[in-house]
């Protein structure tokens, strides 16, 4: 399955980088929407790539 996910402004790293993973978008709380608009940070997906701390 080739997922071509364009970079989102809420991403801290590209998908697949070690030490990072998909997390709920903090801007919209994972809903993908802020009020009636698609969340700009996650582009409406509700998920962003962030570093996984504590390694
Ligand atoms: Zn979002």
mmCIF file of the protein (N, C-alpha, C, O) and its ligand, coordinates in Angstrom:
data_MODEL
# 
_entry.id   MODEL 
# 
loop_
_entity.id 
_entity.type 
_entity.pdbx_number_of_molecules 
1 polymer     1 
2 non-polymer 1 
# 
_entity_poly.entity_id                      1 
_entity_poly.type                           'polypeptide(L)' 
_entity_poly.nstd_linkage                   no 
_entity_poly.nstd_monomer                   no 
_entity_poly.pdbx_seq_one_letter_code       
;(UNK)(UNK)(UNK)(UNK)(UNK)(UNK)(UNK)(UNK)(UNK)(UNK)(UNK)(UNK)(UNK)(UNK)(UNK)(UNK)
(UNK)(UNK)(UNK)(UNK)(UNK)(UNK)(UNK)(UNK)(UNK)(UNK)(UNK)(UNK)(UNK)(UNK)(UNK)(UNK)
(UNK)(UNK)(UNK)(UNK)(UNK)(UNK)(UNK)(UNK)(UNK)(UNK)(UNK)(UNK)(UNK)(UNK)(UNK)(UNK)
(UNK)(UNK)(UNK)(UNK)(UNK)(UNK)(UNK)
;
_entity_poly.pdbx_seq_one_letter_code_can   XXXXXXXXXXXXXXXXXXXXXXXXXXXXXXXXXXXXXXXXXXXXXXXXXXXXXXX 
_entity_poly.pdbx_strand_id                 A 
# 
loop_
_entity_poly_seq.entity_id 
_entity_poly_seq.num 
_entity_poly_seq.mon_id 
_entity_poly_seq.hetero 
1 1  UNK n 
1 2  UNK n 
1 3  UNK n 
1 4  UNK n 
1 5  UNK n 
1 6  UNK n 
1 7  UNK n 
1 8  UNK n 
1 9  UNK n 
1 10 UNK n 
1 11 UNK n 
1 12 UNK n 
1 13 UNK n 
1 14 UNK n 
1 15 UNK n 
1 16 UNK n 
1 17 UNK n 
1 18 UNK n 
1 19 UNK n 
1 20 UNK n 
1 21 UNK n 
1 22 UNK n 
1 23 UNK n 
1 24 UNK n 
1 25 UNK n 
1 26 UNK n 
1 27 UNK n 
1 28 UNK n 
1 29 UNK n 
1 30 UNK n 
1 31 UNK n 
1 32 UNK n 
1 33 UNK n 
1 34 UNK n 
1 35 UNK n 
1 36 UNK n 
1 37 UNK n 
1 38 UNK n 
1 39 UNK n 
1 40 UNK n 
1 41 UNK n 
1 42 UNK n 
1 43 UNK n 
1 44 UNK n 
1 45 UNK n 
1 46 UNK n 
1 47 UNK n 
1 48 UNK n 
1 49 UNK n 
1 50 UNK n 
1 51 UNK n 
1 52 UNK n 
1 53 UNK n 
1 54 UNK n 
1 55 UNK n 
# 
loop_
_struct_asym.id 
_struct_asym.entity_id 
A 1 
B 2 
# 
loop_
_chem_comp.id 
_chem_comp.type 
_chem_comp.mon_nstd_flag 
UNK 'L-peptide linking' . 
ZN  non-polymer         . 
# 
_pdbx_entity_nonpoly.entity_id   2 
_pdbx_entity_nonpoly.name        ? 
_pdbx_entity_nonpoly.comp_id     ZN 
# 
_pdbx_nonpoly_scheme.asym_id         B 
_pdbx_nonpoly_scheme.entity_id       2 
_pdbx_nonpoly_scheme.mon_id          ZN 
_pdbx_nonpoly_scheme.ndb_seq_num     1 
_pdbx_nonpoly_scheme.pdb_seq_num     101 
_pdbx_nonpoly_scheme.auth_seq_num    101 
_pdbx_nonpoly_scheme.pdb_mon_id      ZN 
_pdbx_nonpoly_scheme.auth_mon_id     ZN 
_pdbx_nonpoly_scheme.pdb_strand_id   A 
_pdbx_nonpoly_scheme.pdb_ins_code    . 
# 
loop_
_atom_site.group_PDB 
_atom_site.id 
_atom_site.type_symbol 
_atom_site.label_atom_id 
_atom_site.label_alt_id 
_atom_site.label_comp_id 
_atom_site.label_asym_id 
_atom_site.label_entity_id 
_atom_site.label_seq_id 
_atom_site.pdbx_PDB_ins_code 
_atom_site.Cartn_x 
_atom_site.Cartn_y 
_atom_site.Cartn_z 
_atom_site.occupancy 
_atom_site.B_iso_or_equiv 
_atom_site.pdbx_formal_charge 
_atom_site.auth_seq_id 
_atom_site.auth_comp_id 
_atom_site.auth_asym_id 
_atom_site.auth_atom_id 
_atom_site.pdbx_PDB_model_num 
ATOM   1   N  N  . UNK A 1 1  ? 0.837   -1.191 0.000  1.00 0.00 ? 1   UNK A N  1 
ATOM   2   C  CA . UNK A 1 1  ? 0.000   0.000  0.000  1.00 0.00 ? 1   UNK A CA 1 
ATOM   3   C  C  . UNK A 1 1  ? 0.876   1.247  0.000  1.00 0.00 ? 1   UNK A C  1 
ATOM   4   O  O  . UNK A 1 1  ? 1.526   1.559  0.998  1.00 0.00 ? 1   UNK A O  1 
ATOM   5   N  N  . UNK A 1 2  ? 0.888   1.930  -1.080 1.00 0.00 ? 2   UNK A N  1 
ATOM   6   C  CA . UNK A 1 2  ? 1.732   3.120  -1.177 1.00 0.00 ? 2   UNK A CA 1 
ATOM   7   C  C  . UNK A 1 2  ? 0.929   4.342  -0.782 1.00 0.00 ? 2   UNK A C  1 
ATOM   8   O  O  . UNK A 1 2  ? 0.059   4.815  -1.513 1.00 0.00 ? 2   UNK A O  1 
ATOM   9   N  N  . UNK A 1 3  ? 1.247   4.820  0.372  1.00 0.00 ? 3   UNK A N  1 
ATOM   10  C  CA . UNK A 1 3  ? 0.536   5.997  0.845  1.00 0.00 ? 3   UNK A CA 1 
ATOM   11  C  C  . UNK A 1 3  ? 1.343   7.240  0.499  1.00 0.00 ? 3   UNK A C  1 
ATOM   12  O  O  . UNK A 1 3  ? 2.459   7.425  0.984  1.00 0.00 ? 3   UNK A O  1 
ATOM   13  N  N  . UNK A 1 4  ? 0.780   8.066  -0.326 1.00 0.00 ? 4   UNK A N  1 
ATOM   14  C  CA . UNK A 1 4  ? 1.470   9.303  -0.660 1.00 0.00 ? 4   UNK A CA 1 
ATOM   15  C  C  . UNK A 1 4  ? 0.807   10.433 0.104  1.00 0.00 ? 4   UNK A C  1 
ATOM   16  O  O  . UNK A 1 4  ? -0.075  11.134 -0.392 1.00 0.00 ? 4   UNK A O  1 
ATOM   17  N  N  . UNK A 1 5  ? 1.260   10.569 1.299  1.00 0.00 ? 5   UNK A N  1 
ATOM   18  C  CA . UNK A 1 5  ? 0.711   11.578 2.186  1.00 0.00 ? 5   UNK A CA 1 
ATOM   19  C  C  . UNK A 1 5  ? 1.519   12.858 2.040  1.00 0.00 ? 5   UNK A C  1 
ATOM   20  O  O  . UNK A 1 5  ? 2.700   12.871 2.384  1.00 0.00 ? 5   UNK A O  1 
ATOM   21  N  N  . UNK A 1 6  ? 0.933   13.909 1.552  1.00 0.00 ? 6   UNK A N  1 
ATOM   22  C  CA . UNK A 1 6  ? 1.702   15.152 1.444  1.00 0.00 ? 6   UNK A CA 1 
ATOM   23  C  C  . UNK A 1 6  ? 2.043   15.702 2.817  1.00 0.00 ? 6   UNK A C  1 
ATOM   24  O  O  . UNK A 1 6  ? 1.306   15.503 3.782  1.00 0.00 ? 6   UNK A O  1 
ATOM   25  N  N  . UNK A 1 7  ? 3.151   16.382 2.890  1.00 0.00 ? 7   UNK A N  1 
ATOM   26  C  CA . UNK A 1 7  ? 3.570   16.952 4.163  1.00 0.00 ? 7   UNK A CA 1 
ATOM   27  C  C  . UNK A 1 7  ? 2.510   17.912 4.668  1.00 0.00 ? 7   UNK A C  1 
ATOM   28  O  O  . UNK A 1 7  ? 1.945   18.702 3.913  1.00 0.00 ? 7   UNK A O  1 
ATOM   29  N  N  . UNK A 1 8  ? 2.259   17.823 5.950  1.00 0.00 ? 8   UNK A N  1 
ATOM   30  C  CA . UNK A 1 8  ? 1.284   18.693 6.568  1.00 0.00 ? 8   UNK A CA 1 
ATOM   31  C  C  . UNK A 1 8  ? 2.011   19.689 7.465  1.00 0.00 ? 8   UNK A C  1 
ATOM   32  O  O  . UNK A 1 8  ? 3.075   19.397 8.010  1.00 0.00 ? 8   UNK A O  1 
ATOM   33  N  N  . UNK A 1 9  ? 1.426   20.846 7.602  1.00 0.00 ? 9   UNK A N  1 
ATOM   34  C  CA . UNK A 1 9  ? 2.127   21.877 8.372  1.00 0.00 ? 9   UNK A CA 1 
ATOM   35  C  C  . UNK A 1 9  ? 2.271   21.479 9.830  1.00 0.00 ? 9   UNK A C  1 
ATOM   36  O  O  . UNK A 1 9  ? 3.145   21.998 10.525 1.00 0.00 ? 9   UNK A O  1 
ATOM   37  N  N  . UNK A 1 10 ? 1.446   20.585 10.300 1.00 0.00 ? 10  UNK A N  1 
ATOM   38  C  CA . UNK A 1 10 ? 1.545   20.139 11.682 1.00 0.00 ? 10  UNK A CA 1 
ATOM   39  C  C  . UNK A 1 10 ? 2.571   19.038 11.876 1.00 0.00 ? 10  UNK A C  1 
ATOM   40  O  O  . UNK A 1 10 ? 2.884   18.669 13.008 1.00 0.00 ? 10  UNK A O  1 
ATOM   41  N  N  . UNK A 1 11 ? 3.100   18.507 10.769 1.00 0.00 ? 11  UNK A N  1 
ATOM   42  C  CA . UNK A 1 11 ? 4.097   17.451 10.875 1.00 0.00 ? 11  UNK A CA 1 
ATOM   43  C  C  . UNK A 1 11 ? 5.407   17.998 11.390 1.00 0.00 ? 11  UNK A C  1 
ATOM   44  O  O  . UNK A 1 11 ? 5.841   19.084 11.007 1.00 0.00 ? 11  UNK A O  1 
ATOM   45  N  N  . UNK A 1 12 ? 6.031   17.226 12.266 1.00 0.00 ? 12  UNK A N  1 
ATOM   46  C  CA . UNK A 1 12 ? 7.357   17.624 12.745 1.00 0.00 ? 12  UNK A CA 1 
ATOM   47  C  C  . UNK A 1 12 ? 8.444   16.877 11.983 1.00 0.00 ? 12  UNK A C  1 
ATOM   48  O  O  . UNK A 1 12 ? 9.616   17.249 12.046 1.00 0.00 ? 12  UNK A O  1 
ATOM   49  N  N  . UNK A 1 13 ? 8.070   15.846 11.280 1.00 0.00 ? 13  UNK A N  1 
ATOM   50  C  CA . UNK A 1 13 ? 9.020   15.049 10.516 1.00 0.00 ? 13  UNK A CA 1 
ATOM   51  C  C  . UNK A 1 13 ? 8.266   14.309 9.418  1.00 0.00 ? 13  UNK A C  1 
ATOM   52  O  O  . UNK A 1 13 ? 7.060   14.093 9.540  1.00 0.00 ? 13  UNK A O  1 
ATOM   53  N  N  . UNK A 1 14 ? 8.947   13.924 8.362  1.00 0.00 ? 14  UNK A N  1 
ATOM   54  C  CA . UNK A 1 14 ? 8.293   13.139 7.322  1.00 0.00 ? 14  UNK A CA 1 
ATOM   55  C  C  . UNK A 1 14 ? 7.915   11.761 7.852  1.00 0.00 ? 14  UNK A C  1 
ATOM   56  O  O  . UNK A 1 14 ? 8.533   11.243 8.782  1.00 0.00 ? 14  UNK A O  1 
ATOM   57  N  N  . UNK A 1 15 ? 6.892   11.186 7.244  1.00 0.00 ? 15  UNK A N  1 
ATOM   58  C  CA . UNK A 1 15 ? 6.459   9.863  7.656  1.00 0.00 ? 15  UNK A CA 1 
ATOM   59  C  C  . UNK A 1 15 ? 7.587   8.859  7.415  1.00 0.00 ? 15  UNK A C  1 
ATOM   60  O  O  . UNK A 1 15 ? 8.235   8.887  6.369  1.00 0.00 ? 15  UNK A O  1 
ATOM   61  N  N  . UNK A 1 16 ? 7.814   7.983  8.376  1.00 0.00 ? 16  UNK A N  1 
ATOM   62  C  CA . UNK A 1 16 ? 8.803   6.936  8.195  1.00 0.00 ? 16  UNK A CA 1 
ATOM   63  C  C  . UNK A 1 16 ? 10.141  7.233  8.824  1.00 0.00 ? 16  UNK A C  1 
ATOM   64  O  O  . UNK A 1 16 ? 11.023  6.374  8.829  1.00 0.00 ? 16  UNK A O  1 
ATOM   65  N  N  . UNK A 1 17 ? 10.316  8.430  9.355  1.00 0.00 ? 17  UNK A N  1 
ATOM   66  C  CA . UNK A 1 17 ? 11.576  8.750  10.018 1.00 0.00 ? 17  UNK A CA 1 
ATOM   67  C  C  . UNK A 1 17 ? 11.620  8.041  11.364 1.00 0.00 ? 17  UNK A C  1 
ATOM   68  O  O  . UNK A 1 17 ? 10.667  8.123  12.138 1.00 0.00 ? 17  UNK A O  1 
ATOM   69  N  N  . UNK A 1 18 ? 12.730  7.338  11.655 1.00 0.00 ? 18  UNK A N  1 
ATOM   70  C  CA . UNK A 1 18 ? 12.836  6.659  12.952 1.00 0.00 ? 18  UNK A CA 1 
ATOM   71  C  C  . UNK A 1 18 ? 12.677  7.628  14.115 1.00 0.00 ? 18  UNK A C  1 
ATOM   72  O  O  . UNK A 1 18 ? 13.186  8.749  14.079 1.00 0.00 ? 18  UNK A O  1 
ATOM   73  N  N  . UNK A 1 19 ? 11.981  7.196  15.124 1.00 0.00 ? 19  UNK A N  1 
ATOM   74  C  CA . UNK A 1 19 ? 11.791  8.048  16.293 1.00 0.00 ? 19  UNK A CA 1 
ATOM   75  C  C  . UNK A 1 19 ? 10.610  8.979  16.152 1.00 0.00 ? 19  UNK A C  1 
ATOM   76  O  O  . UNK A 1 19 ? 10.365  9.823  17.015 1.00 0.00 ? 19  UNK A O  1 
ATOM   77  N  N  . UNK A 1 20 ? 9.874   8.825  15.058 1.00 0.00 ? 20  UNK A N  1 
ATOM   78  C  CA . UNK A 1 20 ? 8.684   9.649  14.892 1.00 0.00 ? 20  UNK A CA 1 
ATOM   79  C  C  . UNK A 1 20 ? 7.488   8.752  14.599 1.00 0.00 ? 20  UNK A C  1 
ATOM   80  O  O  . UNK A 1 20 ? 7.642   7.592  14.217 1.00 0.00 ? 20  UNK A O  1 
ATOM   81  N  N  . UNK A 1 21 ? 6.345   9.285  14.776 1.00 0.00 ? 21  UNK A N  1 
ATOM   82  C  CA . UNK A 1 21 ? 5.160   8.500  14.491 1.00 0.00 ? 21  UNK A CA 1 
ATOM   83  C  C  . UNK A 1 21 ? 3.935   9.383  14.390 1.00 0.00 ? 21  UNK A C  1 
ATOM   84  O  O  . UNK A 1 21 ? 3.967   10.580 14.676 1.00 0.00 ? 21  UNK A O  1 
ATOM   85  N  N  . UNK A 1 22 ? 2.862   8.752  13.973 1.00 0.00 ? 22  UNK A N  1 
ATOM   86  C  CA . UNK A 1 22 ? 1.626   9.490  13.823 1.00 0.00 ? 22  UNK A CA 1 
ATOM   87  C  C  . UNK A 1 22 ? 0.976   9.708  15.183 1.00 0.00 ? 22  UNK A C  1 
ATOM   88  O  O  . UNK A 1 22 ? 0.853   8.784  15.986 1.00 0.00 ? 22  UNK A O  1 
ATOM   89  N  N  . UNK A 1 23 ? 0.577   10.912 15.415 1.00 0.00 ? 23  UNK A N  1 
ATOM   90  C  CA . UNK A 1 23 ? -0.121  11.213 16.659 1.00 0.00 ? 23  UNK A CA 1 
ATOM   91  C  C  . UNK A 1 23 ? -1.336  12.060 16.359 1.00 0.00 ? 23  UNK A C  1 
ATOM   92  O  O  . UNK A 1 23 ? -1.464  12.642 15.282 1.00 0.00 ? 23  UNK A O  1 
ATOM   93  N  N  . UNK A 1 24 ? -2.205  12.116 17.308 1.00 0.00 ? 24  UNK A N  1 
ATOM   94  C  CA . UNK A 1 24 ? -3.361  12.984 17.148 1.00 0.00 ? 24  UNK A CA 1 
ATOM   95  C  C  . UNK A 1 24 ? -2.903  14.423 17.011 1.00 0.00 ? 24  UNK A C  1 
ATOM   96  O  O  . UNK A 1 24 ? -2.010  14.880 17.724 1.00 0.00 ? 24  UNK A O  1 
ATOM   97  N  N  . UNK A 1 25 ? -3.519  15.114 16.099 1.00 0.00 ? 25  UNK A N  1 
ATOM   98  C  CA . UNK A 1 25 ? -3.192  16.515 15.891 1.00 0.00 ? 25  UNK A CA 1 
ATOM   99  C  C  . UNK A 1 25 ? -3.593  17.313 17.129 1.00 0.00 ? 25  UNK A C  1 
ATOM   100 O  O  . UNK A 1 25 ? -4.713  17.206 17.630 1.00 0.00 ? 25  UNK A O  1 
ATOM   101 N  N  . UNK A 1 26 ? -2.646  18.112 17.604 1.00 0.00 ? 26  UNK A N  1 
ATOM   102 C  CA . UNK A 1 26 ? -2.949  18.877 18.814 1.00 0.00 ? 26  UNK A CA 1 
ATOM   103 C  C  . UNK A 1 26 ? -3.840  20.075 18.500 1.00 0.00 ? 26  UNK A C  1 
ATOM   104 O  O  . UNK A 1 26 ? -4.585  20.549 19.358 1.00 0.00 ? 26  UNK A O  1 
ATOM   105 N  N  . UNK A 1 27 ? -3.759  20.551 17.283 1.00 0.00 ? 27  UNK A N  1 
ATOM   106 C  CA . UNK A 1 27 ? -4.518  21.752 16.930 1.00 0.00 ? 27  UNK A CA 1 
ATOM   107 C  C  . UNK A 1 27 ? -6.018  21.482 16.939 1.00 0.00 ? 27  UNK A C  1 
ATOM   108 O  O  . UNK A 1 27 ? -6.808  22.323 17.368 1.00 0.00 ? 27  UNK A O  1 
ATOM   109 N  N  . UNK A 1 28 ? -6.400  20.304 16.464 1.00 0.00 ? 28  UNK A N  1 
ATOM   110 C  CA . UNK A 1 28 ? -7.831  20.002 16.367 1.00 0.00 ? 28  UNK A CA 1 
ATOM   111 C  C  . UNK A 1 28 ? -8.223  18.862 17.281 1.00 0.00 ? 28  UNK A C  1 
ATOM   112 O  O  . UNK A 1 28 ? -9.393  18.483 17.328 1.00 0.00 ? 28  UNK A O  1 
ATOM   113 N  N  . UNK A 1 29 ? -7.268  18.310 18.007 1.00 0.00 ? 29  UNK A N  1 
ATOM   114 C  CA . UNK A 1 29 ? -7.576  17.238 18.935 1.00 0.00 ? 29  UNK A CA 1 
ATOM   115 C  C  . UNK A 1 29 ? -7.915  15.928 18.234 1.00 0.00 ? 29  UNK A C  1 
ATOM   116 O  O  . UNK A 1 29 ? -8.532  15.043 18.827 1.00 0.00 ? 29  UNK A O  1 
ATOM   117 N  N  . UNK A 1 30 ? -7.512  15.805 16.977 1.00 0.00 ? 30  UNK A N  1 
ATOM   118 C  CA . UNK A 1 30 ? -7.732  14.551 16.259 1.00 0.00 ? 30  UNK A CA 1 
ATOM   119 C  C  . UNK A 1 30 ? -9.033  14.517 15.471 1.00 0.00 ? 30  UNK A C  1 
ATOM   120 O  O  . UNK A 1 30 ? -9.340  13.524 14.812 1.00 0.00 ? 30  UNK A O  1 
ATOM   121 N  N  . UNK A 1 31 ? -9.783  15.585 15.539 1.00 0.00 ? 31  UNK A N  1 
ATOM   122 C  CA . UNK A 1 31 ? -11.056 15.589 14.823 1.00 0.00 ? 31  UNK A CA 1 
ATOM   123 C  C  . UNK A 1 31 ? -10.860 15.928 13.346 1.00 0.00 ? 31  UNK A C  1 
ATOM   124 O  O  . UNK A 1 31 ? -11.703 15.613 12.506 1.00 0.00 ? 31  UNK A O  1 
ATOM   125 N  N  . UNK A 1 32 ? -9.739  16.572 13.047 1.00 0.00 ? 32  UNK A N  1 
ATOM   126 C  CA . UNK A 1 32 ? -9.491  16.969 11.662 1.00 0.00 ? 32  UNK A CA 1 
ATOM   127 C  C  . UNK A 1 32 ? -10.191 18.264 11.278 1.00 0.00 ? 32  UNK A C  1 
ATOM   128 O  O  . UNK A 1 32 ? -10.068 18.744 10.151 1.00 0.00 ? 32  UNK A O  1 
ATOM   129 N  N  . UNK A 1 33 ? -10.916 18.811 12.221 1.00 0.00 ? 33  UNK A N  1 
ATOM   130 C  CA . UNK A 1 33 ? -11.658 20.025 11.895 1.00 0.00 ? 33  UNK A CA 1 
ATOM   131 C  C  . UNK A 1 33 ? -11.526 21.023 13.023 1.00 0.00 ? 33  UNK A C  1 
ATOM   132 O  O  . UNK A 1 33 ? -11.483 20.656 14.198 1.00 0.00 ? 33  UNK A O  1 
ATOM   133 N  N  . UNK A 1 34 ? -11.464 22.265 12.658 1.00 0.00 ? 34  UNK A N  1 
ATOM   134 C  CA . UNK A 1 34 ? -11.538 23.333 13.638 1.00 0.00 ? 34  UNK A CA 1 
ATOM   135 C  C  . UNK A 1 34 ? -12.765 24.157 13.270 1.00 0.00 ? 34  UNK A C  1 
ATOM   136 O  O  . UNK A 1 34 ? -12.800 24.818 12.232 1.00 0.00 ? 34  UNK A O  1 
ATOM   137 N  N  . UNK A 1 35 ? -13.744 24.107 14.116 1.00 0.00 ? 35  UNK A N  1 
ATOM   138 C  CA . UNK A 1 35 ? -15.062 24.660 13.787 1.00 0.00 ? 35  UNK A CA 1 
ATOM   139 C  C  . UNK A 1 35 ? -15.542 24.019 12.477 1.00 0.00 ? 35  UNK A C  1 
ATOM   140 O  O  . UNK A 1 35 ? -15.658 22.795 12.410 1.00 0.00 ? 35  UNK A O  1 
ATOM   141 N  N  . UNK A 1 36 ? -15.815 24.788 11.468 1.00 0.00 ? 36  UNK A N  1 
ATOM   142 C  CA . UNK A 1 36 ? -16.356 24.214 10.229 1.00 0.00 ? 36  UNK A CA 1 
ATOM   143 C  C  . UNK A 1 36 ? -15.283 23.984 9.182  1.00 0.00 ? 36  UNK A C  1 
ATOM   144 O  O  . UNK A 1 36 ? -15.570 23.530 8.074  1.00 0.00 ? 36  UNK A O  1 
ATOM   145 N  N  . UNK A 1 37 ? -14.023 24.303 9.544  1.00 0.00 ? 37  UNK A N  1 
ATOM   146 C  CA . UNK A 1 37 ? -12.962 24.243 8.549  1.00 0.00 ? 37  UNK A CA 1 
ATOM   147 C  C  . UNK A 1 37 ? -12.083 23.013 8.765  1.00 0.00 ? 37  UNK A C  1 
ATOM   148 O  O  . UNK A 1 37 ? -11.944 22.525 9.887  1.00 0.00 ? 37  UNK A O  1 
ATOM   149 N  N  . UNK A 1 38 ? -11.497 22.523 7.683  1.00 0.00 ? 38  UNK A N  1 
ATOM   150 C  CA . UNK A 1 38 ? -10.511 21.467 7.820  1.00 0.00 ? 38  UNK A CA 1 
ATOM   151 C  C  . UNK A 1 38 ? -9.310  22.030 8.547  1.00 0.00 ? 38  UNK A C  1 
ATOM   152 O  O  . UNK A 1 38 ? -8.864  23.139 8.254  1.00 0.00 ? 38  UNK A O  1 
ATOM   153 N  N  . UNK A 1 39 ? -8.789  21.278 9.486  1.00 0.00 ? 39  UNK A N  1 
ATOM   154 C  CA . UNK A 1 39 ? -7.655  21.738 10.275 1.00 0.00 ? 39  UNK A CA 1 
ATOM   155 C  C  . UNK A 1 39 ? -6.431  21.941 9.382  1.00 0.00 ? 39  UNK A C  1 
ATOM   156 O  O  . UNK A 1 39 ? -6.049  21.033 8.643  1.00 0.00 ? 39  UNK A O  1 
ATOM   157 N  N  . UNK A 1 40 ? -5.813  23.120 9.441  1.00 0.00 ? 40  UNK A N  1 
ATOM   158 C  CA . UNK A 1 40 ? -4.666  23.386 8.577  1.00 0.00 ? 40  UNK A CA 1 
ATOM   159 C  C  . UNK A 1 40 ? -3.414  22.604 8.984  1.00 0.00 ? 40  UNK A C  1 
ATOM   160 O  O  . UNK A 1 40 ? -2.542  22.346 8.154  1.00 0.00 ? 40  UNK A O  1 
ATOM   161 N  N  . UNK A 1 41 ? -3.330  22.237 10.239 1.00 0.00 ? 41  UNK A N  1 
ATOM   162 C  CA . UNK A 1 41 ? -2.131  21.534 10.710 1.00 0.00 ? 41  UNK A CA 1 
ATOM   163 C  C  . UNK A 1 41 ? -2.071  20.105 10.189 1.00 0.00 ? 41  UNK A C  1 
ATOM   164 O  O  . UNK A 1 41 ? -1.002  19.613 9.827  1.00 0.00 ? 41  UNK A O  1 
ATOM   165 N  N  . UNK A 1 42 ? -3.202  19.453 10.152 1.00 0.00 ? 42  UNK A N  1 
ATOM   166 C  CA . UNK A 1 42 ? -3.220  18.049 9.734  1.00 0.00 ? 42  UNK A CA 1 
ATOM   167 C  C  . UNK A 1 42 ? -3.967  17.867 8.427  1.00 0.00 ? 42  UNK A C  1 
ATOM   168 O  O  . UNK A 1 42 ? -4.158  16.741 7.968  1.00 0.00 ? 42  UNK A O  1 
ATOM   169 N  N  . UNK A 1 43 ? -4.382  18.950 7.836  1.00 0.00 ? 43  UNK A N  1 
ATOM   170 C  CA . UNK A 1 43 ? -5.119  18.925 6.574  1.00 0.00 ? 43  UNK A CA 1 
ATOM   171 C  C  . UNK A 1 43 ? -6.380  18.086 6.677  1.00 0.00 ? 43  UNK A C  1 
ATOM   172 O  O  . UNK A 1 43 ? -6.794  17.438 5.716  1.00 0.00 ? 43  UNK A O  1 
ATOM   173 N  N  . UNK A 1 44 ? -6.975  18.107 7.841  1.00 0.00 ? 44  UNK A N  1 
ATOM   174 C  CA . UNK A 1 44 ? -8.242  17.420 7.991  1.00 0.00 ? 44  UNK A CA 1 
ATOM   175 C  C  . UNK A 1 44 ? -8.117  15.933 8.299  1.00 0.00 ? 44  UNK A C  1 
ATOM   176 O  O  . UNK A 1 44 ? -9.123  15.229 8.389  1.00 0.00 ? 44  UNK A O  1 
ATOM   177 N  N  . UNK A 1 45 ? -6.879  15.453 8.461  1.00 0.00 ? 45  UNK A N  1 
ATOM   178 C  CA . UNK A 1 45 ? -6.712  14.021 8.731  1.00 0.00 ? 45  UNK A CA 1 
ATOM   179 C  C  . UNK A 1 45 ? -6.824  13.725 10.226 1.00 0.00 ? 45  UNK A C  1 
ATOM   180 O  O  . UNK A 1 45 ? -7.097  12.590 10.618 1.00 0.00 ? 45  UNK A O  1 
ATOM   181 N  N  . UNK A 1 46 ? -6.614  14.737 11.053 1.00 0.00 ? 46  UNK A N  1 
ATOM   182 C  CA . UNK A 1 46 ? -6.652  14.517 12.492 1.00 0.00 ? 46  UNK A CA 1 
ATOM   183 C  C  . UNK A 1 46 ? -5.368  13.952 13.040 1.00 0.00 ? 46  UNK A C  1 
ATOM   184 O  O  . UNK A 1 46 ? -5.250  13.719 14.243 1.00 0.00 ? 46  UNK A O  1 
ATOM   185 N  N  . UNK A 1 47 ? -4.393  13.727 12.157 1.00 0.00 ? 47  UNK A N  1 
ATOM   186 C  CA . UNK A 1 47 ? -3.137  13.124 12.604 1.00 0.00 ? 47  UNK A CA 1 
ATOM   187 C  C  . UNK A 1 47 ? -1.952  13.912 12.048 1.00 0.00 ? 47  UNK A C  1 
ATOM   188 O  O  . UNK A 1 47 ? -2.001  14.426 10.931 1.00 0.00 ? 47  UNK A O  1 
ATOM   189 N  N  . UNK A 1 48 ? -0.907  13.997 12.833 1.00 0.00 ? 48  UNK A N  1 
ATOM   190 C  CA . UNK A 1 48 ? 0.328   14.618 12.387 1.00 0.00 ? 48  UNK A CA 1 
ATOM   191 C  C  . UNK A 1 48 ? 1.492   13.730 12.802 1.00 0.00 ? 48  UNK A C  1 
ATOM   192 O  O  . UNK A 1 48 ? 1.355   12.880 13.683 1.00 0.00 ? 48  UNK A O  1 
ATOM   193 N  N  . UNK A 1 49 ? 2.625   13.931 12.168 1.00 0.00 ? 49  UNK A N  1 
ATOM   194 C  CA . UNK A 1 49 ? 3.817   13.165 12.518 1.00 0.00 ? 49  UNK A CA 1 
ATOM   195 C  C  . UNK A 1 49 ? 4.614   13.946 13.542 1.00 0.00 ? 49  UNK A C  1 
ATOM   196 O  O  . UNK A 1 49 ? 4.997   15.088 13.290 1.00 0.00 ? 49  UNK A O  1 
ATOM   197 N  N  . UNK A 1 50 ? 4.866   13.351 14.683 1.00 0.00 ? 50  UNK A N  1 
ATOM   198 C  CA . UNK A 1 50 ? 5.635   14.015 15.710 1.00 0.00 ? 50  UNK A CA 1 
ATOM   199 C  C  . UNK A 1 50 ? 6.714   13.077 16.226 1.00 0.00 ? 50  UNK A C  1 
ATOM   200 O  O  . UNK A 1 50 ? 6.648   11.860 16.052 1.00 0.00 ? 50  UNK A O  1 
ATOM   201 N  N  . UNK A 1 51 ? 7.697   13.672 16.857 1.00 0.00 ? 51  UNK A N  1 
ATOM   202 C  CA . UNK A 1 51 ? 8.746   12.871 17.467 1.00 0.00 ? 51  UNK A CA 1 
ATOM   203 C  C  . UNK A 1 51 ? 8.205   12.117 18.669 1.00 0.00 ? 51  UNK A C  1 
ATOM   204 O  O  . UNK A 1 51 ? 7.369   12.632 19.412 1.00 0.00 ? 51  UNK A O  1 
ATOM   205 N  N  . UNK A 1 52 ? 8.680   10.910 18.853 1.00 0.00 ? 52  UNK A N  1 
ATOM   206 C  CA . UNK A 1 52 ? 8.285   10.120 20.014 1.00 0.00 ? 52  UNK A CA 1 
ATOM   207 C  C  . UNK A 1 52 ? 9.369   10.276 21.063 1.00 0.00 ? 52  UNK A C  1 
ATOM   208 O  O  . UNK A 1 52 ? 10.483  9.776  20.908 1.00 0.00 ? 52  UNK A O  1 
ATOM   209 N  N  . UNK A 1 53 ? 9.023   10.980 22.138 1.00 0.00 ? 53  UNK A N  1 
ATOM   210 C  CA . UNK A 1 53 ? 10.036  11.280 23.140 1.00 0.00 ? 53  UNK A CA 1 
ATOM   211 C  C  . UNK A 1 53 ? 10.294  10.116 24.079 1.00 0.00 ? 53  UNK A C  1 
ATOM   212 O  O  . UNK A 1 53 ? 9.608   9.094  24.039 1.00 0.00 ? 53  UNK A O  1 
ATOM   213 N  N  . UNK A 1 54 ? 11.288  10.294 24.914 1.00 0.00 ? 54  UNK A N  1 
ATOM   214 C  CA . UNK A 1 54 ? 11.545  9.340  25.972 1.00 0.00 ? 54  UNK A CA 1 
ATOM   215 C  C  . UNK A 1 54 ? 12.366  8.134  25.555 1.00 0.00 ? 54  UNK A C  1 
ATOM   216 O  O  . UNK A 1 54 ? 12.372  7.122  26.256 1.00 0.00 ? 54  UNK A O  1 
ATOM   217 N  N  . UNK A 1 55 ? 13.063  8.221  24.422 1.00 0.00 ? 55  UNK A N  1 
ATOM   218 C  CA . UNK A 1 55 ? 13.844  7.073  23.972 1.00 0.00 ? 55  UNK A CA 1 
ATOM   219 C  C  . UNK A 1 55 ? 15.152  6.962  24.754 1.00 0.00 ? 55  UNK A C  1 
ATOM   220 O  O  . UNK A 1 55 ? 15.942  6.050  24.510 1.00 0.00 ? 55  UNK A O  1 
HETATM 221 ZN ZN . ZN  B 2 .  ? -5.603  18.948 13.037 1.00 0.00 ? 101 ZN  A ZN 1 
# 
